[in-house]
Amino acid sequence: MPEGPEMVFLKEQVEPLIGQVVVQAQGSDVELLLDTLKGQRLTSLSTFGKEIFLGFTDCTIRIHLGFFGKYAINGVVNRALQLGLELEEGTINFYACKYRVLREPLDELYDWSTDIMNPLFDTDQALSKLYRKPDQLICDALLDQSIVAGVGNGIKNEALFRQRIHPESLVGEIPELVLRKLVDECVRISFDYLEWLRERTEASHWQAYMRKQCPRDHIPLRKENIGRAGRPCYFCDKCQRLYLPGNIW
C-alpha cells in the first residue's frame, strides 16, 4: 500500500497539469464522471496520509490506491482502468483504486494535524492518541491512520528498528521520551523517503524493511506477520527492546 511520501511524490508529478481542463473522463461510473468532470479545470492538488485529492472547479476527487493501486501519468498500465482523466495536455490513469466525489471543503473533512507530512502535524496530539491505546501493540498503533496518517508498513518497520523498539511492545509500556522519539523518527523517515523517491533510490536505503540481516548485530532479522493488521514485521531480537509489563532489558 502506498505511504504518505509516495502520495506526495505522485502529487508532484501531477502538478504540471494544474490549470488544464478535463476533455474526457473514464472509469467505473462513466456517466457520473462525464457529467461531473468534463469541462472542469484542475485547480489544486493535495494529499492526506495515503490519499490524494484532485481539486476541480466545482468538486474534489478523493483517490485511495489501497493495497494494489497503480497509476500512470501520460501512459497506461495493463490493468482494468478504474479512473482515467484526459486533460488538454496530459492524462492521469488510476487502477485498482477507490475514488469518490467530494463536495464539502476538505478542511471540514480532514484533520491535517494527523498527517505525518503536513506542516501542521502535531506530535503531542499523536502521543496523546497513542497513550489512549495502552494495550495495543506498537506495530498496530503506528498503522492507525487516525493517529499518524501516512505511515505504512515500510516506515513502521524502519522507525521501530532505528529506535530499537520491538514491534510487539505494548504502547503503554513504552516511556514517553522513547515514544516521542519514535513519532519523530516516523516524520524524519517520511521526508527522507520522499527524497529517495525523487532520486529513485528508495530500495537502497532501508535498514530493516525487506532486509535479511541486522546491520547492527549482523544476525538474521526475523520476519513475521504480527498484530491485528497481520502486516509483515522485520526486526532484530537482540537490539530491539520488547516493552512489556515486568520485562527488564
N, C-alpha and C positions, 0 to 999 in steps of 0.2 A: 504494500500500500504506500503511495507517495506520502512523504512527510512535508512539513511546513516549508523547508528550504526548496524542495522540488516545485512546490506551487508558486513560490516567489520567482523561481527561475523560469517557470512557464509564463508567468505574468510579464517578465522582462522580454521574453521572445515575442509576445503578442503585442507589446506596446507600439511597435511601428504601425499597427493597423488602427490605432485610435484616430478618430475623426472620419473614418470611412463609413459609407452607407452599405447596409445589407442588401445585396442584389437577389440572393436566393437562400432559402433555409431548408434543410432536410433533417429528418430524424424520426423517432418512434411515434411522434404525434405530429405528422406533417402539416395538417390543417392548422393546428394551434400555432406552430412555428411560423408558417407563412402569414397568417393573419396578424400575429403579434410582432414579428420582427422585420418583415420585408419593408424596405424603405426607411428603416430606423438607422440612426447613426450610432456607432460605437463611441461612447463619450468617456468611459472610465474603466479602469481595471483595479481590482483589489483582491486581497486574499485574507482568509481567516483559517488558521490551522491548516487542515487538509482540503480546504475548499477554495475555489476561485470564483470571482464574481465578474461577469461581463455586464457593464452598465450601458444601457441604451437610452434613447430619448425618453421613452415612457415606461420602461421597466428594467429589471435586472435579471439576468440568467445566473442561477447558482448551479455550479457543477462540482460534483464529488466523484473522483475517479475510482473510489473503492479499492478493492484488493487487486483487480486485474485491469483497471482502466488504462487506456493508451490515448495518445493524441498525436496529431500530425499538423504542422503548420506549412501551408503551401505544398502539401503532399497527401498521400493516403497510406493506410495500413490495411493489410489483407485480412480484415475482420468486418463483422457486421457494423455498419455505421449507426451510432446512437444519436449523434447530433453533429450536423455539418452546417457551417456558415460560410457563404461566399460573399466576400465584400468586394469593393471596387477594385482593389489591387492585391487581394490575397485571400486565402482560405484558412479556416480553422476546423479541423475534424476531430471529434471525440468518439471513443469506442469503449464499450463496456462500462459506461459511466451512469450516474444518476444526475438528472438535471430538473430544475424547477423554475418557473417564472415567479419572480417576487415583485410585489407592488409596493410593499412598505419600505421606508428608509432603512438602510442596513443598521444604522445606529440604534434603531428600535428593536432590532432582532439579535444583535451580537454584542457581547461584552469584550471589547478589544483588549482589555487588561489581562485576559487569559491567553491571548495569542503570543506564543513564545517569541515570534519575530517582530511583533509590533512595538513601536517606541513606548506605548502605554502599558506594556506588560508589567504586572505588579508582583514582585517576588513575595512580599509579605502576604498578599492575598492567597497566592499559591500555597504557601506554608500553612496558612490557616485552614485551607480546604483539605490539605493533606492530613493534618492532625485531627480532622473530624472523622477520619477513617483509620483509627489506630490499629485495627486488627487486619488491615489489608496488606497483602504482600506489596512491597515497593515496586516490583516489576509490573504489577497490575495498575498501581496508582499512577505511575508515570504515563500510562497509556490512556488515562482518563482525560478526554478532551475538554471536559468542563473545568479541569484544573490547569493543565498545560497543553493547550491546543496547538497541534503541530508536531508534537513528539510522537514518533513512531518506533518501530522495533529497532532500527539501526541506532538512532540517537539514544534510546533507552539503554541498550546494551553497552554502548560506548561510554555513556555518562556513568553508569554503575561501575564499569571496570576502572575508569580513570579516577573515580573517587573511592575505589576499593570497598565497595558495598556489595554484598551477596544479594542476588535477585530475590531470594526467599526471605529476606529480612522483613520484619513487621514495621510498618510506618511508625507506630507509637513507641517503638524501642530505639529508634534512631535519634541521637541527640540533635537538638535544634541547629547547632552550628554545622554539623555534618549534613543535615538535610538541606540547609540553606546553600551550602557549597554544591550539593548535588543539583539543585534547581539552577544555580548559576552556571554549572557545567553544561546543563541542557541548553541554555541560552548560547553559551560560547560555542558549543559544537554545532548548533544550528547555523550560526553565521559562518563558521568555518566550512561547513558542508555546502553552503551556498557558493562560497569561493571555489571549492573543489568542483562543483558542477559547472561553474563558468570555465574552469580550466580543463574540465573533463578528466579529472584525476582522482575522483572520489574513491575508487576501488583500492587505491594505493595507500590511503590514509587511515583506514580502520585499524585499530589496535586489537580489538577483541571480536567485533562483529564479523561473522563468517570466517574467522581465523581458527586455526587448529592448535596453535601453541601460544602460551602466555609469554609476552615479550619481556616480562619482569623476572619470572621464575624459570622460564624455559622448560615448562612441563606442559602436557596436553591440556587444552581448555576443554571443559565439559560443555556439551550442547544438549539441552533438554527443553521440552515443552513444559513450561511451568506456569502455574496460576490459572485464574478463571479464564483469562483470554486464551490460554494454551499456545501462546506465541513462543518461538524458539528463543532460548536464553543461552548466551555464550559467556562462560565465567570460569574463574580460577578459584579452586577450593583453598588454595594456600594464601593468596594475597587479598581476597575479597572477604571482608568481615561479615559474619552472619549475626545480625542483631535480633536476638530472641530473649524472652524473659529468662534471667539467670545465666545467660550464655556469657562466658568470660573469654575475652580474646587472648 
